[in-house]
Amino acid sequence: MSLEITDGLALIGLNRPDNGNAITLPMAQALRDAVADVVAHADVGAAVLFGHGDQFSVGGDLLSFADADRPSEFLAELAGTAHQAVLGLRSLSVPVISAVQGACAGGGIGFALSADLVVAERTARFVVAYTAAGLSPDCGVSWTLARLLGPARANDLILTNRRLDGAEAERLGLVSRVVDPGTALERATGLARAFTRGPRAALASSARLVRDAPARPLEEHLDAEAASISALVDTADGQEGVNAFLERRPPVFPSGS
């Protein structure tokens, strides 16, 4: 893993480029720990998850599965650790963007879709892949695909291992935006830097509301929205945003200055 935090932006990199960023136990542990490091930096306003090299992640390292003395115990530990990383990404109190290029398969899909926004290159290749190896999903892939696509389309991808390019992934709703080959990290980083200069509490609260929405009934969610917006209007950012709108000028948010 690589982790760079500068000017309020955290760049978290899957860093096994010679192996397609295949997920091993040390990588899962490192991602979990990197996310915890981001939490410890109060000045972070946005985070980007990316893969070094030509691939985002080809998914689990099957060679490490085959080499394990006790594969069942090994997979339980690997999945459990990777799941801690997924939960950590989804719990970050800042917007998270994933930048996807090349292959995004298996657990790599789980990592990528843990972000609030997914920026994918047109030539990216998404494939669930688990059943092709006689396995079932982990890293929240079955939960996320069912939530985003519904059971029928989720099963189509999980059971048949149909491949999607970036454009089809965007059409189905897995990807936030599609960009030219070789530009995903640049575009994702540009978005994240804009977030660090924006109303940080409002962006974080908005992302949290969307993350939490599927698990709450409407009445409870409306209460959460009311609590959030009423708290934000009294902040310096909220006051600046309202005044700038009324004065028909671009806002200069104190938290992003």
N, C-alpha and C positions, 0 to 999 in steps of 0.2 A: 504494500500500500504506500501511497504517497499522500501527504497532507500539507497544504500550504495555506496559511491564513495571512492575508494582507489587506489593509484598507477595508476591513469589515466583510471581506469575501473569503469563504472557505472553499478550496478546491480539493476534493477527495478523489484520488485516482486508484483504480484497480490496476495493479502493477506487476503482471506476469505476461508481458507482451509476447514473449517467445512461445507461450503456451495458450495464446488466445484469451488470456486472463481467465483461464479455467479456475474454478473455485475449489480451493483446498481448505483444510482446517486452519492452517496458519493465516490464509487470506481472510477467511471468515472472522477469525479472531481479531485480525488487524483492522478490518472494516468496522467491527463492533467498537474497538478501542478508539479508532479515528473519530467516529461519531461522538463518542463520549468526550473526546478532546474538544470537539467543536462546541459542545454544550458548555464546557468550562470557560469558553471565551465569550464574555458578555458583549463584546463589541461586534460580534458577527451579525450581519444583517441579511445574508443569503448564502446558500451553499450550492455547489455544482458537483455532481457525481459523474465521473467519466472513466473511460478505459484507455490506458496507454496503448499505443500501437495501432494496428489496423482493425482490431475487434473491440467491441464493448465487453462482451464476455460470452464464451461458448457454453457456459453452464458448468456443472460439476465436473471435477477432474476424475473421470472414470478409472484412470490408472491407479489413483490412490484408493478407490473403492476396491479394486481387484487385489491390491497388495495388502489390504488390511487383514490382520490375523482373525479378527472377529468383525466381519463386514456389517452385521446388523448393529452392533454396539457403536462401530465407527460412524455409520450413517446417522444414527440417533444423535451422536455428539455433534457431527458436522451440521446437520439440519438445525439442531437446537441453537448452535452458535450463530449460524446464518440468520435464524429467525430473530435472535437478539439484535442483530445488525439492522434487519428490516424494521423491527419495532422502533429502534433508535432513530432511523431515518424518518419514519412517520411521526415521531414524537418531537423532532426538532422544532423549536419555537420560531423558526424563520422559513421563508419559502425555499424549497429545494427543487433544483432543476437537474434532470439527467440529460447528458449529451451522448447520443447513441450513433455509432458508426459500425459498419461491418456486421458481424454476427452478434445477435442478442438472443440467447437460447437458454432454456432451462431456468436455473436459478438466476441467471443474468436478467431474464425478463422480470423476475420478482424484484431484483434490485432496482432496475430501471423504472418500473411502475410504482415503486415506493415514493417517487418524487411527485411534487405538485404539478410540475410541467415536464413534458418529455419532448426534447428537441432531437429529431432523428434525421439523418441524411437520407436522401431519396433512395440511395442504394443499400441502405441498411437491410438486414435480413432477420426477421423474427420467426422463430420456430420453437414450439414448446418442448418437444423432443423426448420427454420422459418415457412415454410408453414404447418408443423405439428401442430403448434400453431395458424394457421390461420393468419399469419403475413407475411411480406415481408422483404427482407434483409436490414440491415443497416451496419454501420462500414466499408463501402466500399467493402463488400463481393461480391456483384454482379459485381462491377467494376473490382475488382482484379481477380475474377475467370474468367470473360470474357476475360480479358487481357492475363492471363496465359494459359488458356485452349481453348479459342475460345467459341463462343456462344453455340454450340451443347453440349459440355461437361459441360460447366457452367450450362446450363439448366438441364442437367441430374442430377447434384448434388443438384441444388436449388429446382427443382420441385419434385424430387422423394425422396430426403433426403437419398440417398444411402450413406452407411457408408464406409469409407476408413480406412485401417490400415496404419501404417507408411510406409510400403514397397510400397503399391499401390499409396499412396500420392507422394512418391518419383518418382515412374514410370510415373505418370501423370505430374510431374513438379511442384507440390506444395511445395515440401520439398527439401532442398539442399542436405541433407545427413541423413541416418538412422543409429541409434546407438542402442546398447543393452539396455534393460530395466534398469532403475535406473541410467543411465549415461548421460542423455541429458544435464543437467545443468553443469556437470563437463566438458563435451566435448565442450559445447558452451562457457563456461568461458575460457577454454584453448585456443580456437580460438581467443577470444576477447583479452586475454592477449598477444598473439602473435601479434595482430594488434597494441596494444599499444607500442610494442617494434619495430615496423616496420616504414616505411616511412609514417608518419601520413597524411600529405597533399596529397600524391599520393593515399593512400587508400580512403580518404574522397572524393577526386575528382573523382576517379574511380566509387565509389558507387553512387555518384551524377549523373554521366553520364548515368549509367544504369537506375537509377530511372527516369531520364528525357527523355530517348530515345523514349518511346512510344508516347509522346505528341509532338514530333518535327519532321518536315520533314528532310530527310537525309542531304540536303545541310546545313541547320541550325545546325544540330547535328555535322556535320563535322567541321564547324567553331568552335563549342564549344570544340571539341576534340583538334583542333589545338591550341586554346587559352590555354587550360589546360596543354598540354604537353610542350608547349614552355615556359610557366611560371615555370613549375616544374623543367625543366632542369637547371635553374639558381639557384635553392635552394641548400642548403648544402646537403640535402638528395639526390637530383638529381645528384649532382656532385659525392657524395660518391658512389651511385649506379652504375653510369657509370664507374667510376674508378675501383670499385671492380669487375665488370664484365670483363673489359679489363685485369685486373691483375689476374683474375681467383682465387679470394678469396671471402669468405663470406662478405657481406657488414655489416657495423656497422653504422646504420642510426642515425645521431645526434638527431633527434626529438624523437627517441625511447630509447635514452640512459638515 
